[in-house]
Amino acid sequence: MLDPITLGTTVQIQIPLSAFSECDLSFTYPDSMVSFLLSNEKNPKYYLPEYYGRVFTLSEIRSIVETNGLPGWTWGTNLPSRLANYIEVQVWNHEPLLIYKPK
């Protein structure tokens, strides 16, 4: 459950990937810290070496999603429930974000 204080200080925005260039973003599956943990543990029950401990470009992650669908729907479903099962994006160029900044 999310902390009510955290919820009160956060805002959700949706920004199309088309707002960014290939070099503006990188991606990990799952969350970067979980990916790092899984790549170090290499537990054969759920370790996916082609994904864990790696960083992907925009075109690479698009290809993965086109081929496999979103994680947790059709692939990557064997992660322990305590671990995040999503694709994380890291934004390296904040310029495209400025037009979405709340006034």
C-alpha positions as CSV (number, residue, x, y, z in Angstrom):
1,M,0.0,0.0,0.0
2,L,1.3,3.4,-0.9
3,D,2.0,6.0,1.8
4,P,-0.7,8.7,1.7
5,I,1.9,11.4,2.1
6,T,3.7,10.1,-0.9
7,L,0.5,10.0,-2.9
8,G,-0.2,13.6,-1.9
9,T,3.1,14.8,-3.3
10,T,3.2,12.9,-6.6
11,V,1.6,13.4,-10.0
12,Q,1.1,11.0,-12.8
13,I,1.7,12.1,-16.3
14,Q,1.6,10.3,-19.6
15,I,4.1,11.3,-22.3
16,P,4.2,9.7,-25.7
17,L,7.5,7.9,-26.6
18,S,7.4,9.9,-29.8
19,A,8.4,13.0,-27.7
20,F,11.8,11.5,-27.3
21,S,14.7,10.5,-29.5
22,E,16.5,7.2,-29.3
23,C,19.2,8.6,-27.1
24,D,16.9,10.3,-24.6
25,L,15.8,7.1,-22.9
26,S,17.0,3.8,-21.7
27,F,14.9,0.9,-20.3
28,T,15.3,-2.0,-17.9
29,Y,13.1,-5.0,-17.2
30,P,12.1,-5.2,-14.5
31,D,12.8,-2.2,-12.3
32,S,16.5,-1.5,-12.6
33,M,17.3,-2.4,-9.0
34,V,15.3,-5.7,-9.2
35,S,17.0,-6.4,-12.6
36,F,20.4,-6.0,-11.0
37,L,19.4,-8.2,-8.0
38,L,18.0,-10.9,-10.3
39,S,21.1,-10.8,-12.5
40,N,23.3,-11.4,-9.5
41,E,21.2,-14.1,-7.9
42,K,20.6,-16.0,-11.2
43,N,17.9,-18.1,-9.5
44,P,16.9,-20.8,-12.2
45,K,13.2,-20.6,-11.2
46,Y,12.8,-17.2,-12.7
47,Y,16.1,-15.9,-14.1
48,L,15.9,-14.5,-17.7
49,P,19.4,-13.8,-18.8
50,E,18.3,-12.0,-21.9
51,Y,16.6,-9.3,-19.8
52,Y,18.0,-9.1,-16.3
53,G,21.0,-7.0,-15.7
54,R,20.7,-5.3,-19.1
55,V,19.9,-1.9,-20.3
56,F,17.8,-1.5,-23.5
57,T,17.5,1.3,-26.1
58,L,14.1,2.5,-27.2
59,S,14.2,0.5,-30.4
60,E,15.3,-2.6,-28.5
61,I,12.5,-2.4,-25.9
62,R,9.9,-1.8,-28.7
63,S,11.1,-4.9,-30.4
64,I,10.8,-6.9,-27.2
65,V,7.3,-5.7,-26.5
66,E,6.2,-6.3,-30.2
67,T,7.6,-9.8,-29.9
68,N,6.5,-10.8,-26.4
69,G,3.8,-8.3,-25.3
70,L,4.0,-6.6,-22.0
71,P,5.7,-8.3,-19.1
72,G,3.4,-10.0,-16.7
73,W,0.8,-10.6,-19.4
74,T,2.4,-13.1,-21.6
75,W,6.0,-13.4,-20.4
76,G,8.0,-12.8,-17.2
77,T,5.1,-14.1,-15.2
78,N,7.2,-16.3,-13.0
79,L,8.7,-13.5,-10.9
80,P,8.0,-13.7,-7.1
81,S,5.0,-11.5,-6.3
82,R,7.1,-9.2,-4.0
83,L,9.1,-8.1,-7.1
84,A,8.1,-5.4,-9.5
85,N,7.1,-6.8,-12.9
86,Y,7.2,-3.9,-15.3
87,I,9.5,-2.1,-17.7
88,E,11.3,0.9,-16.2
89,V,12.4,3.9,-18.2
90,Q,15.3,6.2,-17.4
91,V,15.0,9.7,-18.9
92,W,18.4,11.2,-19.9
93,N,17.1,14.3,-21.6
94,H,14.5,16.2,-19.6
95,E,13.7,18.9,-22.2
96,P,10.8,16.9,-23.7
97,L,9.3,16.7,-20.2
98,L,9.1,20.5,-19.6
99,I,5.9,21.0,-21.6
100,Y,4.1,18.5,-19.3
101,K,5.3,20.2,-16.1
102,P,2.3,21.3,-14.0
103,K,1.9,25.1,-13.9
